[in-house]
Amino acid sequence: MKFYSTNNSEHQVGLAEAVIKGLAPDQGLYMPIVIPQLAPKLLAKFPEMSFREIGYEVIGALFSEDLTQDQIKNLVDHTLVFDAPLVKVEDDIYSLELFHGPTLAFKDFGARFCSKLMSLLLEDSAKKVRVLVATSGDTGSAVANGFLGVEGVEVIILFPKGKVSELQEKQFTTLGQNITSIEVDGVFDDCQRMVKEAFLDAELNKNLLLTSANSINIARWIPQALYYFYAFSRLPKTSKKIVFSVPSGNFGNLAAGILAQRMGLPIDHFVAATNLNKVVPEFLAGSEFKSMASIQTVSNSMDVGNPSNFPRLLALYGGNEGMLKVNVDGFFYDDEKTIEAIQKVKKQGYILDPHGAVGYLGLLDFRSKNPGYLGVFLETAHPGKFRDVVEKALGAKVVLPERLSRFLKGEKKVIPMGKGFGEFKAYLAGLDH
Ligand SMILES: *Cc1c(COP(=O)(O)O)cnc(C)c1O
């Protein structure tokens, strides 16, 4: 499979280059030149197949030119070591729980796939690889834990000082080994910009092998399509149309759902649900796409003012804005609405995290305008991961799973840094290569 840049469809590279580079030299995002189709006959068998078996088919369709059957099996088995159960919350409303991995957020899927694929592709490389990651919280923990102890790879995480919860921070700042954390005196967008500048800096890239593991990287992005296929196959048999509501920040997760749809999965509609960082919902409602400074909210993993996967949403519909707008509705919610949703759904016996709550609200609003749909919202994190918010909303304790409370005992180690690129560049230039 070749991958093209969303900024120039003539620029095409192979799988290894797309994964190691992360971002195209013209700053475009890589996209598969062909979107393979899964035959309806094959899709009809998915309800009887396991998550992993579904994974072999989907990943095989995309990567069978580049990887052996064994490698594909390895990759999928390494990624899918936890389930993604579909839980009924109300009539015709299901929560797709994506938080059963090691760091209790959906990013564990992409991070595990990414680390395994990179190590497969880099087996013969003599150079040490540096994975640079900007995080507003969950990416850092998922990537750090996905790559922990992987030989030949060092992970450098940039996160905004004071803008990430203690628990999130501890999941990457306490690990040590091949994981380094840089605490940036700025906001998430500063971290993202610093990482982008490093990738584009010719001098640095002469000596260092730098790569990304943000959702811009196809190795993080593509595996997220797997759980859409799986969830769809586990829905009750129905003649109703299916809608998926995706709580979104950088829009990698939603773009992966659209990829699944474009590969033949009969999802009828998507909801792009956000907090007050509402650039995409406003675009979908008819405004121009205009990035903004990010706003801090209770669903902080979605506090993104300039969503990096936006070009992918368009590319998936062949650049046709109208088609994107027909397929995807946008909704946004403030913190008050988010908290109210957590309180309301708790009375029905289910605990939402603040991100899932935004997805749930988007689904309700879509269904009230479009009755008769069966809906799934993505529950992207365990409520215990955002327990300050959830406990305050509910006035009750949220039980922290053991694998999460373990992190709290570790000691935080960071390198403090300003938000200018110069200091970061000097740091990177000083690393051995
Ligand atoms: C990263 C994240 C999101 C947003 O996902 P995108 O792919 O960036 O849109 C939503 N919820 C949680 C819990 C996250 O960690």
The ligand as a Tripos MOL2 file, in Angstrom:
@<TRIPOS>MOLECULE
LIG
   15    15     1     0     0
SMALL
NO_CHARGES

@<TRIPOS>ATOM
      1 C1         -7.7570   11.6160   22.9480 C.3       1 LIG1
      2 C2         -9.0730   11.5040   23.5850 C.ar      1 LIG1
      3 C3        -10.2370   11.9070   22.9300 C.ar      1 LIG1
      4 C4        -10.1980   12.5670   21.5710 C.3       1 LIG1
      5 O1         -9.8310   11.6900   20.5480 O.3       1 LIG1
      6 P1         -9.3700   12.2600   19.1240 P.3       1 LIG1
      7 O2         -9.0300   11.0650   18.3200 O.co2     1 LIG1
      8 O3         -8.1970   13.1500   19.3740 O.co2     1 LIG1
      9 O4        -10.5230   13.0290   18.5870 O.co2     1 LIG1
     10 C5        -11.4470   11.6780   23.5450 C.ar      1 LIG1
     11 N1        -11.5230   11.1180   24.7720 N.ar      1 LIG1
     12 C6        -10.4250   10.7390   25.4470 C.ar      1 LIG1
     13 C7        -10.5730   10.1430   26.7950 C.3       1 LIG1
     14 C8         -9.1660   10.9120   24.8820 C.ar      1 LIG1
     15 O5         -8.0980   10.5250   25.5510 O.3       1 LIG1
@<TRIPOS>BOND
     1     1     2 1
     2     2     3 ar
     3     2    14 ar
     4     3     4 1
     5     3    10 ar
     6     4     5 1
     7     5     6 1
     8     6     7 2
     9     6     8 1
    10     6     9 1
    11    10    11 ar
    12    11    12 ar
    13    12    13 1
    14    12    14 ar
    15    14    15 1
@<TRIPOS>SUBSTRUCTURE
     1 LIG1         1 GROUP 0 **** ****
